[in-house]
Amino acid sequence: MNLKIEQTGIDGAVVVSSTRRGDERGSFARWFCEDELAAVLGGSRIVQANNSVTPEPGTLRGMHFQHAPHAEKKLIRCIAGRVFDVVLDLRAGSPTFLQWRAVELAAGDDRAILIPEGCAHGFQVLEAGASLLYLHTAAYAPHAEGGVRYDDPRAAIAWPLPPRNLSARDLQHPLLGADFNGITP
Ligand SMILES: Cc1cn([C@H]2C[C@H](O)[C@@H](COP(=O)(O)OP(=O)(O)O[C@H]3O[C@H](C)C(=O)[C@H](O)[C@H]3O)O2)c(=O)[nH]c1=O
């Protein structure tokens, strides 16, 4: 196996670590394998790949998700810089509903986080010049996009740096009402 899967404590959210093999020319690592990840992909297939570049430390993107029937898994990897990457469980009835987990992803660490459907994703830049590679199992559907505000008290995400440079859209996500009991992906 080239890919190792570690649980995060949120069902379906896992860290995928690659084995990097070196030789006199340099090194090689596998970053994705449909067969090796079949247990966590559950038949979902990658249909889009995206990249975001975020130069300044403290900058925060998120928390984003897509509503059904456009719910998606995302496999996210940091290919430059270092980020604090967060998965937030929004699934109705989930034992970890409204819980979040964070992993640090950095260029060269050969790790990625898999965000399952029904969970929101966001990150904060820890080192200048962050670049992320996203593999998506559903096409971009702007009309189906949902968001949770980075400072929503019901999520209470502990961002390591003072958040800055948020997009107008990310600043305007509605707070989760007391009656919010989750989404069905
Ligand atoms: C996702 C997407 C976006 N766009 C356009 C829409 C905006 O004009 C611009 C940036 O989009 P947005 O502000 O939604 O992107 P981010 O806030 O960086 O969101 C990204 O980072 C957060 C943390 C995520 O989890 C999202 O999946 C990921 O897309 O690209 C497209 O044209 N195609 C696309 O597939």
The ligand as an SDF file (V2000), in Angstrom:
LIG
                    3D

 35 37  0  0  0  0  0  0  0  0999 V2000
  -14.8530   26.3810   -6.2720 C   0  0  0  0  0  0  0  0  0  0  0  0
  -14.8670   27.2010   -7.5330 C   0  0  0  0  0  0  0  0  0  0  0  0
  -14.8440   28.5710   -7.4960 C   0  0  0  0  0  0  0  0  0  0  0  0
  -14.8720   29.2570   -8.6750 N   0  0  0  0  0  0  0  0  0  0  0  0
  -14.7820   30.7140   -8.6270 C   0  0  0  0  0  0  0  0  0  0  0  0
  -15.8070   31.4050   -7.7540 C   0  0  0  0  0  0  0  0  0  0  0  0
  -15.0750   32.6220   -7.2600 C   0  0  0  0  0  0  0  0  0  0  0  0
  -15.1510   33.6530   -8.2170 O   0  0  0  0  0  0  0  0  0  0  0  0
  -13.6200   32.1700   -7.1930 C   0  0  0  0  0  0  0  0  0  0  0  0
  -13.2040   31.7560   -5.8190 C   0  0  0  0  0  0  0  0  0  0  0  0
  -14.2370   30.9250   -5.3360 O   0  0  0  0  0  0  0  0  0  0  0  0
  -14.4460   30.8080   -3.7950 P   0  0  0  0  0  0  0  0  0  0  0  0
  -14.3260   32.1660   -3.1700 O   0  0  0  0  0  0  0  0  0  0  0  0
  -15.6700   30.0080   -3.5430 O   0  0  0  0  0  0  0  0  0  0  0  0
  -13.1670   29.9350   -3.4210 O   0  0  0  0  0  0  0  0  0  0  0  0
  -12.5880   29.7150   -1.9970 P   0  0  0  0  0  0  0  0  0  0  0  0
  -13.2130   30.5620   -0.9680 O   0  0  0  0  0  0  0  0  0  0  0  0
  -11.1240   29.8000   -2.1440 O   0  0  0  0  0  0  0  0  0  0  0  0
  -13.0080   28.2040   -1.7380 O   0  0  0  0  0  0  0  0  0  0  0  0
  -12.0070   27.2290   -1.7450 C   0  0  0  0  0  0  0  0  0  0  0  0
  -11.5150   27.0760   -0.4500 O   0  0  0  0  0  0  0  0  0  0  0  0
  -12.4910   26.6150    0.4720 C   0  0  0  0  0  0  0  0  0  0  0  0
  -11.8530   26.4780    1.8220 C   0  0  0  0  0  0  0  0  0  0  0  0
  -13.1490   25.3640    0.0080 C   0  0  0  0  0  0  0  0  0  0  0  0
  -13.3410   24.3810    0.7430 O   0  0  0  0  0  0  0  0  0  0  0  0
  -13.6310   25.3920   -1.3860 C   0  0  0  0  0  0  0  0  0  0  0  0
  -13.9870   24.0700   -1.8620 O   0  0  0  0  0  0  0  0  0  0  0  0
  -12.5910   25.9480   -2.3040 C   0  0  0  0  0  0  0  0  0  0  0  0
  -13.1960   26.2110   -3.5640 O   0  0  0  0  0  0  0  0  0  0  0  0
  -13.5230   31.0430   -8.0610 O   0  0  0  0  0  0  0  0  0  0  0  0
  -14.9170   28.6350   -9.8940 C   0  0  0  0  0  0  0  0  0  0  0  0
  -14.9260   29.2920  -10.9370 O   0  0  0  0  0  0  0  0  0  0  0  0
  -14.9430   27.2820   -9.9320 N   0  0  0  0  0  0  0  0  0  0  0  0
  -14.9190   26.5370   -8.8050 C   0  0  0  0  0  0  0  0  0  0  0  0
  -14.9350   25.2870   -8.8960 O   0  0  0  0  0  0  0  0  0  0  0  0
  1  2  1  0
  2  3  2  0
  2 34  1  0
  3  4  1  0
  4  5  1  0
  4 31  1  0
  5  6  1  0
  5 30  1  0
  6  7  1  0
  7  8  1  0
  7  9  1  0
  9 10  1  0
  9 30  1  0
 10 11  1  0
 11 12  1  0
 12 13  2  0
 12 14  1  0
 12 15  1  0
 15 16  1  0
 16 17  2  0
 16 18  1  0
 16 19  1  0
 19 20  1  0
 20 21  1  0
 20 28  1  0
 21 22  1  0
 22 23  1  0
 22 24  1  0
 24 25  2  0
 24 26  1  0
 26 27  1  0
 26 28  1  0
 28 29  1  0
 31 32  2  0
 31 33  1  0
 33 34  1  0
 34 35  2  0
M  END
$$$$
